[in-house]
Amino acid sequence: MVKKSRQHRIEYLALRMVETAFRWIPVLILPPLARGLAWFFFNVVGFRKKIALKNLAMAFPEKPEKERRQIARDSFFHLIIVTMEYLKLLGWPPERIEGIVSLRDSHAYRELLTTRPEKGRMMLTGHFGSWEVAAAYAAQVSPATTYAVQKRQKNSLVDEHVADWRRRYGLKIIYAKGAVRRVWRALNERAITGLLIDQDGGRQGVFVPFFGVPASTMVGAAVVYLKTEVPVYFFACIRTGTMRYELIFDPVPLPEGLDTATENVAAVSEKMTAVLEKHIREHPDQYLWIHKRWKTRPQ
């Protein structure tokens, strides 16, 4: 226990040092620094390189191997640069996030974000684009209470500090364990709730097609929708340049009047996942291919 506690403190201090360093690194230095680190991690360290290439082969079997490798390289760069830019953003006043994000359909979706909803809204996203910037922007500009569901980290010091990053933009945190009831309650209070829909659901999940391959999917989002029938949107922040993002919204059409039977949960989860897949196909380099999306396989 003492050893683990010491390790957690070291990890926390390392995180704080990195966070502080990025307050002083000029913005224009970030892209070349990210490119260098991406090259190092992909070609030298090989961190989860095999996982990324395997996932891409499953998702895009029709693409040449050379093209898939390039997507993998680009996704390493994307993950590093959006992490760096988010850390840089944390050193700025929260309201400055509004200056780096544009909306694809600015009038319609700005009104949607900046007016208090009559019903709660469920906002779905994945490990795609910059999910941190997307959630922070939505919370910053919306007058409605905005929640994000997150997994609790093993390191409680790191977990609380990362939660504080999100809270500075007005996000409230719901931890994943037992989240369905709390999300349901938040939506009934006309709040906006953001959920990641591309996490492996293990044996408790439902298998739905993701790039044509069955993927175990957590059932929480589908169950909450079936119980509340609130409006559901897919949203993501696509990186368009240095400290520049475009927020996209996509209404998710879902059936109404269904109960929470397993086949209905699977059908709703499939429709939700299909919208995520559609946007990944448009920007494959901005997806987290090192994520073990197909970890659990059908028996």
C-alpha positions in Angstrom: 0.0 0.0 0.0 2.9 2.4 0.9 4.6 1.6 -2.4 1.4 2.1 -4.4 0.8 5.4 -2.6 4.3 6.6 -3.4 3.8 5.7 -7.0 0.5 7.6 -7.2 2.2 10.7 -5.8 5.0 10.4 -8.3 2.5 10.0 -11.2 0.5 13.0 -9.9 3.6 15.2 -9.6 4.7 14.2 -13.1 1.3 15.2 -14.4 1.5 18.6 -12.7 5.0 19.2 -14.1 3.9 18.4 -17.6 0.8 20.6 -17.2 2.9 23.5 -16.0 5.4 23.1 -18.8 2.8 23.5 -21.4 1.8 26.8 -20.1 5.1 28.2 -21.2 5.6 26.3 -24.5 4.6 28.6 -27.4 1.6 27.5 -29.5 3.6 27.4 -32.7 6.1 24.9 -31.2 3.4 22.3 -30.5 2.9 20.8 -34.0 6.6 20.1 -34.7 7.0 18.8 -31.2 4.0 16.5 -31.6 5.3 15.3 -35.0 8.6 14.4 -33.4 7.0 12.6 -30.5 4.6 10.8 -32.8 7.5 9.5 -35.0 9.3 8.4 -31.8 6.4 6.5 -30.3 5.3 4.9 -33.6 8.7 4.0 -35.0 11.0 3.5 -32.0 8.8 2.7 -29.0 6.0 1.1 -31.0 3.5 1.9 -28.2 0.3 0.0 -29.1 1.4 0.2 -32.8 0.3 -3.4 -33.4 -3.1 -2.7 -31.8 -3.6 0.3 -34.1 -2.6 -1.6 -37.2 -4.8 -4.6 -36.3 -7.8 -2.3 -35.6 -7.3 -0.5 -38.9 -7.1 -3.8 -40.8 -10.4 -4.8 -39.3 -12.0 -1.5 -40.0 -10.6 -0.9 -43.5 -9.8 -4.3 -45.1 -10.3 -2.7 -48.5 -7.5 -0.2 -48.0 -3.9 -0.9 -49.0 -1.6 -1.7 -46.1 0.5 1.4 -46.9 -2.6 3.6 -46.5 -3.6 2.0 -43.2 -0.1 2.5 -41.8 -0.2 6.2 -42.8 -3.6 6.5 -41.0 -2.0 4.9 -37.9 0.9 7.3 -38.0 -1.4 10.3 -38.4 -3.6 9.1 -35.5 -0.5 9.0 -33.3 0.2 12.6 -34.2 -3.4 13.6 -33.7 -3.6 12.1 -30.2 -0.4 13.8 -29.1 -1.3 17.2 -30.6 -4.8 17.4 -29.2 -3.5 16.4 -25.8 -0.9 19.1 -26.0 -3.4 21.7 -27.1 -5.8 20.8 -24.3 -3.0 21.2 -21.8 -2.1 24.6 -23.3 -5.8 25.5 -23.2 -5.9 24.8 -19.4 -3.5 27.7 -18.9 -5.9 30.2 -20.5 -9.1 31.7 -19.0 -12.0 29.2 -19.7 -13.9 31.6 -21.9 -11.1 31.6 -24.5 -12.2 28.2 -25.6 -15.0 29.9 -27.5 -12.4 31.6 -29.7 -10.9 28.3 -31.0 -14.1 26.4 -31.8 -16.3 27.1 -34.7 -19.7 25.4 -35.4 -20.3 23.7 -38.7 -23.9 24.9 -38.9 -23.3 27.9 -36.7 -26.8 29.5 -36.4 -28.8 26.3 -35.8 -26.4 24.7 -33.4 -25.4 27.8 -31.5 -29.1 28.3 -30.7 -29.3 24.7 -29.7 -26.3 25.0 -27.3 -27.1 28.4 -25.9 -30.8 27.9 -25.0 -32.0 26.0 -22.0 -33.7 22.8 -23.3 -37.3 21.9 -22.4 -36.1 18.3 -22.0 -32.7 16.9 -21.2 -30.4 16.2 -24.1 -28.1 13.3 -24.5 -24.8 14.1 -26.3 -22.9 11.1 -27.6 -19.3 11.0 -28.7 -16.4 8.6 -28.9 -12.6 8.6 -28.8 -12.6 10.8 -31.8 -11.4 14.4 -32.6 -10.8 16.1 -29.3 -13.5 14.8 -26.9 -12.1 17.0 -24.1 -12.4 20.2 -26.1 -15.9 19.2 -27.3 -17.2 18.6 -23.7 -15.5 21.7 -22.4 -17.0 23.9 -25.1 -20.5 22.6 -24.7 -20.3 23.2 -20.9 -18.8 26.6 -21.3 -21.5 28.0 -23.7 -24.6 26.2 -22.5 -26.9 27.7 -19.8 -28.1 24.2 -19.0 -26.2 22.1 -16.4 -23.8 19.8 -18.3 -22.6 16.5 -17.1 -19.8 14.2 -18.4 -19.6 10.5 -17.5 -16.0 9.3 -16.8 -14.4 6.2 -15.5 -12.7 6.6 -12.1 -8.9 6.3 -12.3 -6.9 3.9 -10.1 -4.8 6.9 -9.0 -7.2 9.0 -6.9 -4.9 12.0 -7.1 -4.7 12.0 -10.9 -8.5 11.2 -11.0 -9.4 14.2 -9.0 -7.1 16.6 -10.8 -8.4 15.5 -14.2 -11.9 16.0 -12.9 -10.9 19.5 -11.8 -9.7 20.3 -15.4 -13.2 19.5 -16.6 -15.0 21.3 -13.8 -13.2 24.6 -14.6 -15.4 24.8 -17.8 -18.6 24.1 -15.8 -18.8 20.3 -16.4 -20.2 18.2 -13.6 -18.8 14.7 -13.2 -20.8 11.5 -13.1 -18.6 8.4 -12.5 -19.3 5.4 -14.7 -20.1 2.9 -11.9 -23.8 3.2 -11.3 -24.1 6.0 -13.9 -27.4 5.0 -15.5 -29.5 6.1 -12.6 -27.6 9.4 -12.2 -27.8 10.2 -15.9 -31.5 9.4 -15.9 -32.0 11.8 -13.0 -29.9 14.6 -14.7 -31.9 14.3 -17.9 -35.1 14.6 -16.0 -33.7 17.8 -14.6 -33.3 19.1 -18.2 -29.5 18.8 -18.1 -27.2 18.0 -21.0 -25.3 14.7 -20.5 -22.3 13.6 -22.5 -21.4 9.9 -22.9 -18.7 8.0 -24.7 -20.3 5.2 -26.8 -17.2 3.3 -28.0 -16.0 1.7 -24.9 -15.8 -2.1 -24.7 -18.8 -3.5 -22.8 -17.3 -6.8 -21.9 -19.7 -9.8 -21.5 -22.3 -7.4 -20.1 -22.4 -5.4 -23.3 -24.4 -6.0 -26.5 -22.6 -6.8 -29.7 -23.3 -4.3 -32.5 -21.5 -3.8 -35.9 -18.7 -1.3 -35.8 -17.1 -1.1 -39.3 -18.9 -4.4 -40.0 -17.2 -6.2 -37.1 -19.2 -7.1 -33.9 -18.1 -4.9 -31.0 -19.2 -5.3 -27.4 -20.9 -2.0 -26.5 -21.9 -0.7 -23.1 -25.6 -0.5 -22.8 -26.0 2.6 -20.6 -26.7 5.2 -23.3 -29.3 3.0 -25.0 -31.0 2.1 -21.7 -31.2 5.7 -20.7 -32.7 6.7 -24.0 -35.3 4.0 -23.9 -36.4 5.1 -20.5 -36.4 8.9 -21.2 -36.7 9.3 -25.0 -34.8 12.6 -24.8 -33.3 14.1 -27.9 -30.0 12.5 -28.8 -27.2 14.1 -30.7 -23.7 13.0 -31.8 -21.1 15.7 -31.3 -17.4 15.9 -31.8 -14.6 18.5 -32.2 -12.7 18.0 -35.4 -9.2 19.5 -35.3 -8.8 21.8 -38.4 -5.5 23.6 -37.6 -3.3 24.7 -34.7 -5.6 25.5 -31.8 -8.5 25.4 -34.2 -11.5 23.0 -34.0 -14.9 22.6 -35.7 -17.8 21.3 -33.6 -20.1 19.0 -35.4 -23.6 18.0 -34.4 -25.6 15.2 -35.9 -29.1 14.3 -34.6 -29.4 10.6 -34.0 -32.9 9.4 -35.2 -34.0 6.6 -32.8 -37.3 4.6 -32.5 -39.8 5.6 -29.9 -42.2 3.7 -27.7 -39.9 0.7 -27.0 -39.2 -1.0 -23.7 -35.7 -1.9 -22.5 -35.7 -5.5 -23.8 -32.3 -6.7 -25.0 -33.2 -6.6 -28.7 -34.3 -3.0 -28.3 -31.1 -2.0 -26.4 -29.1 -3.7 -29.2 -31.1 -1.9 -32.0 -30.6 1.5 -30.4 -26.9 0.9 -29.6 -26.4 -0.1 -33.3 -28.0 3.2 -34.5 -25.8 5.2 -32.1 -22.7 3.4 -33.1 -23.4 3.8 -36.8 -23.4 7.7 -36.5 -20.0 7.5 -34.8 -18.7 5.2 -37.6 -19.9 7.6 -40.3 -17.9 10.5 -38.9 -14.8 8.3 -38.3 -14.9 7.3 -42.0 -14.7 11.0 -42.9 -11.7 11.7 -40.6 -10.1 8.3 -39.9 -6.8 9.9 -38.7 -8.7 11.5 -35.8 -9.8 8.3 -34.2 -8.1 6.6 -31.3 -7.0 3.4 -33.1 -4.8 2.3 -30.2 -8.0 1.9 -28.2 -9.0 -1.8 -27.8 -12.4 -1.4 -29.2 -12.8 -5.1 -30.2 -11.3 -6.4 -27.0 -14.3 -8.7 -26.2 -15.1 -11.1 -28.9 -18.4 -13.0 -29.4 -18.4 -16.5 -28.0 
